[in-house]
């Protein structure tokens, strides 16, 4: 075949395209398992971070020994046979029927003897998805800690939701008022009038902060039926 002919050039390009596609596909499959393992490890690390335990020497071992995971429905009933780490909140939120949604919950059995209930939350910031974990004390009201992350918020602005200075503000806040009515936590610009339920916003990141407020409100609200049942049995 004439190497200068159009047929040769087209055939050569087609063969190279197929070879490259096969190689990329093979590499993707080889890397898939390690990527999934790293994502799962990061998820476990964030869960532990919400209760201040992300600096343990062996995350996998500590998690396995101290974290219990369950999945509940919108009525607060526990659903058997489901892996909470595999529940995708984005997928669940897309389900039109709330009764068909699954909600993962993680329980930290502290070696010191106490328990914390860790709620995964997901919402939207200025540029994309934001998510995190909110750990509650045994009273199911006081926040033990939080761990937030984001997809594409602006560094130095909305991206600040990942920083310790922002997340530390949530420690000790309460999601119910004195009348035991759910109010959530408000990320507020300006003066803090209600220190039990408000934290300071990030300067220049109003939309991201509003997203955090909505994420916490909507995310925690889904677990209220389970909390009510838990309180009655305690």
C-alpha positions in Angstrom: 0.0 0.0 0.0 1.2 3.4 -0.9 2.2 5.2 2.3 1.4 8.5 0.8 -2.1 7.5 -0.3 -5.2 8.7 1.5 -6.3 5.1 2.2 -3.1 4.4 4.0 -3.3 7.6 6.1 -6.9 6.9 7.1 -6.2 3.2 7.9 -3.1 4.2 10.0 -5.0 6.8 11.9 -7.9 4.4 12.5 -5.6 1.7 13.8 -3.7 4.1 16.1 -7.0 5.4 17.4 -8.1 1.9 18.3 -4.8 1.0 19.9 -4.9 4.2 22.0 -8.5 3.6 23.0 -7.8 0.0 24.1 -4.7 1.1 26.1 -6.6 3.9 27.8 -9.5 1.5 28.6 -7.0 -1.0 30.1 -5.3 1.6 32.2 -8.6 2.9 33.4 -9.6 -0.6 34.6 -6.3 -1.1 36.3 -6.6 2.2 38.1 -10.3 1.8 39.0 -9.8 -0.4 42.0 -7.1 1.8 43.6 -9.2 4.9 42.9 -12.2 3.4 44.6 -10.1 2.3 47.5 -8.7 5.8 47.9 -12.2 7.4 47.7 -13.5 5.0 50.4 -10.5 5.8 52.6 -11.1 9.6 52.2 -14.8 9.1 53.0 -13.9 7.2 56.2 -11.3 9.9 57.1 -13.9 12.6 56.8 -16.3 10.6 59.0 -13.6 10.3 61.6 -12.7 14.0 61.2 -16.2 15.0 62.2 -15.6 13.5 65.6 -12.0 14.7 65.9 -10.4 11.3 65.2 -8.8 11.8 61.7 -5.3 11.7 63.1 -5.3 8.0 64.3 -2.4 5.9 63.1 -4.5 3.4 61.1 -7.8 4.9 59.8 -9.1 1.6 58.4 -8.6 -0.4 61.6 -9.9 2.4 63.9 -12.9 2.9 61.6 -13.7 -0.8 61.6 -13.5 -1.1 65.3 -15.4 2.1 66.3 -17.8 3.1 63.5 -21.2 1.4 63.0 -23.1 2.2 59.8 -26.8 1.9 59.2 -29.3 3.0 56.5 -32.7 4.5 57.2 -35.7 5.6 55.2 -37.7 8.8 55.4 -39.8 7.5 58.3 -36.7 6.7 60.4 -36.9 3.0 60.0 -33.7 1.0 59.7 -33.2 -0.8 56.4 -31.4 -4.1 56.6 -28.8 -5.4 54.2 -27.6 -2.0 52.8 -24.1 -0.6 53.0 -24.2 3.0 54.2 -20.8 3.8 52.5 -22.3 2.8 49.2 -25.4 5.1 49.4 -24.9 8.1 47.1 -26.7 11.2 48.4 -26.7 12.7 44.9 -28.6 9.7 43.5 -31.0 9.6 46.5 -31.8 13.3 46.2 -32.8 12.7 42.5 -35.5 10.3 43.4 -38.9 12.0 43.1 -40.6 9.9 45.8 -39.1 10.7 49.2 -40.3 7.3 50.5 -37.9 5.6 48.1 -34.8 7.5 49.4 -32.2 5.9 51.5 -30.2 7.8 54.2 -26.9 6.6 55.5 -26.0 7.2 59.2 -22.8 6.5 61.0 -22.5 5.9 64.8 -19.2 6.5 66.5 -18.8 4.2 69.5 -16.1 6.2 71.3 -13.6 4.0 73.2 -14.2 6.4 76.1 -17.8 5.2 76.3 -19.9 7.9 74.6 -21.6 7.8 71.2 -21.8 10.3 68.3 -24.3 10.2 65.5 -22.7 11.3 62.2 -25.0 12.6 59.4 -23.8 12.9 55.8 -25.1 16.1 54.1 -24.9 17.4 50.5 -25.9 20.6 48.8 -24.8 23.3 46.4 -22.4 26.2 46.6 -21.6 28.9 44.1 -20.0 26.7 41.4 -20.9 23.2 42.3 -21.6 20.5 44.9 -20.7 20.8 48.5 -20.9 18.0 51.1 -19.8 16.9 54.5 -20.5 15.2 57.8 -22.1 16.5 60.9 -21.5 14.7 64.1 -24.0 15.1 67.0 -23.5 14.4 70.6 -25.7 11.8 72.4 -28.3 14.4 73.0 -28.9 14.5 69.2 -28.8 18.3 69.4 -25.3 19.5 70.1 -22.8 19.4 67.3 -19.6 17.5 68.2 -17.9 18.5 64.9 -18.2 18.8 61.2 -16.1 18.0 58.1 -17.0 19.9 54.9 -15.6 19.6 51.4 -16.5 21.0 47.9 -16.2 20.3 44.2 -15.2 23.6 42.8 -15.6 26.6 45.1 -13.3 29.5 44.7 -10.0 29.2 46.7 -9.8 31.8 49.4 -13.6 32.4 49.3 -16.1 29.5 49.1 -13.3 27.1 49.4 -12.8 28.2 53.0 -15.6 25.8 54.1 -12.8 23.2 54.2 -10.7 25.1 56.7 -10.5 24.5 60.4 -11.3 28.1 61.3 -14.7 27.8 59.6 -15.6 24.3 60.7 -14.5 24.8 64.3 -17.3 27.4 64.7 -19.9 24.7 64.5 -18.6 22.8 67.6 -21.1 23.2 70.4 -23.9 24.7 68.3 -27.4 23.2 68.6 -29.8 22.2 65.9 -32.9 22.5 68.1 -34.1 25.6 70.0 -35.1 25.6 73.7 -38.6 24.5 72.7 -37.2 21.5 71.0 -38.1 22.9 67.5 -35.6 22.1 64.7 -33.9 25.3 63.5 -30.6 24.0 62.1 -27.5 26.1 61.9 -27.4 29.5 60.1 -24.2 30.7 58.4 -24.7 34.4 58.9 -23.2 37.6 57.6 -22.6 40.3 60.1 -23.3 40.2 63.8 -24.1 36.9 65.5 -27.4 37.4 67.4 -28.0 33.7 68.4 -24.8 32.0 69.3 -26.5 28.7 69.8 -27.6 28.5 66.2 -25.4 30.9 64.1 -21.9 30.9 62.9 -20.0 33.7 61.0 -20.0 33.6 57.2 -17.0 33.7 54.9 -16.3 37.2 53.6 -17.1 37.4 49.9 -18.7 34.0 49.7 -22.3 34.7 50.4 -23.8 32.1 48.0 -21.5 29.3 49.3 -22.4 30.1 52.9 -26.1 30.2 52.0 -25.5 26.8 50.4 -24.0 25.5 53.7 -27.1 26.8 55.6 -29.5 25.0 53.3 -27.4 21.9 53.2 -27.5 21.6 56.9 -31.2 22.4 57.2 -32.3 20.0 54.5 -29.7 17.3 55.3 -30.4 17.1 59.0 -34.2 17.4 58.6 -34.2 14.0 56.8 -33.0 12.3 60.0 -35.4 13.8 62.4 -37.9 10.9 62.3 -35.0 8.5 63.3 -33.9 10.9 66.0 -37.4 11.0 67.4 -37.6 7.2 67.5 -34.2 7.0 69.1 -35.1 9.5 71.9 -38.2 7.4 72.7 -36.2 4.3 73.2 -33.4 5.9 75.2 
